[in-house]
Amino acid sequence: DQAARRQLVEEIYTPLDEAGSALLETLSVYLEQASSLEGAARMLFVHPNTVRYRLRRVTDVTGYAPSDVRSAFTLRIALALGRLTAAGEPG
């Protein structure tokens, strides 16, 4: 559904992108690391508290908490669609 795709990109990916690359990168790594704060911190070479802070910012910006399973799924789909759109794929 094109409208749903566009909505996810406009309401989640774009605000995260505008908030700075650190939020997008942290969210992406956190989700790739099976929602492990410590794993994400190791991959990003930052303290786990930095990951916590950035994930709180993700929640503030989007309204979706990465630690919630349903929200994490929505965030993961929005990231994928946002990246496809940024790469020039039809959105």
C-alpha positions as CSV (number, residue, x, y, z in Angstrom):
1,D,0.0,0.0,0.0
2,Q,1.7,3.2,-1.2
3,A,-0.1,5.4,1.3
4,A,1.1,3.3,4.2
5,R,4.6,3.3,2.9
6,R,4.6,7.0,2.5
7,Q,3.2,7.5,5.9
8,L,5.9,5.4,7.6
9,V,8.6,7.3,5.8
10,E,7.2,10.7,6.5
11,E,6.3,10.1,10.1
12,I,9.2,7.9,11.3
13,Y,12.2,7.8,8.9
14,T,12.3,11.5,7.8
15,P,12.0,12.9,11.4
16,L,14.8,10.5,12.5
17,D,16.9,11.5,9.6
18,E,16.4,15.2,10.3
19,A,17.3,14.6,14.0
20,G,20.7,13.4,13.0
21,S,22.5,10.3,11.7
22,A,23.4,9.1,15.2
23,L,19.7,8.3,15.9
24,L,19.2,6.3,12.7
25,E,22.5,4.5,13.1
26,T,21.9,3.6,16.8
27,L,18.4,2.4,16.0
28,S,19.5,0.3,13.1
29,V,22.4,-1.3,15.1
30,Y,20.1,-1.8,18.1
31,L,17.6,-3.7,16.0
32,E,20.3,-5.7,14.2
33,Q,21.7,-6.7,17.6
34,A,18.4,-8.3,18.7
35,S,17.6,-5.3,20.9
36,S,20.7,-5.7,23.0
37,L,21.9,-2.4,24.5
38,E,25.3,-3.8,25.2
39,G,25.7,-5.4,21.8
40,A,24.7,-2.1,20.1
41,A,27.1,-0.2,22.3
42,R,30.0,-2.5,21.4
43,M,29.2,-2.2,17.7
44,L,28.9,1.6,17.9
45,F,32.0,2.0,20.2
46,V,29.9,4.0,22.8
47,H,28.8,3.5,26.4
48,P,25.5,1.6,26.9
49,N,24.1,4.8,28.5
50,T,24.7,6.6,25.2
51,V,22.6,3.9,23.4
52,R,19.8,4.3,26.1
53,Y,19.8,8.1,25.6
54,R,19.6,7.8,21.8
55,L,16.8,5.3,22.0
56,R,14.9,7.6,24.3
57,R,15.4,10.3,21.7
58,V,14.1,7.9,19.0
59,T,10.9,7.5,21.1
60,D,10.6,11.2,21.6
61,V,11.0,11.9,17.9
62,T,8.7,9.1,16.6
63,G,6.4,8.1,19.4
64,Y,7.6,4.5,19.0
65,A,9.7,2.8,21.7
66,P,12.4,0.5,20.2
67,S,12.2,-1.7,23.3
68,D,8.5,-2.6,22.5
69,V,8.2,-5.5,20.1
70,R,5.4,-4.0,18.0
71,S,7.0,-0.6,17.9
72,A,10.4,-2.2,17.0
73,F,8.7,-3.9,14.1
74,T,7.2,-0.7,12.9
75,L,10.5,1.1,13.3
76,R,12.3,-1.6,11.4
77,I,9.9,-1.4,8.4
78,A,10.1,2.4,8.4
79,L,13.9,2.2,8.3
80,A,13.8,-0.2,5.4
81,L,11.3,1.9,3.4
82,G,13.2,5.1,4.2
83,R,16.4,3.6,2.9
84,L,14.7,2.4,-0.2
85,T,13.2,5.8,-0.8
86,A,16.6,7.5,-0.2
87,A,18.2,5.1,-2.7
88,G,15.7,6.1,-5.3
89,E,13.4,3.1,-5.2
90,P,9.7,3.9,-5.7
91,G,8.1,4.8,-2.4
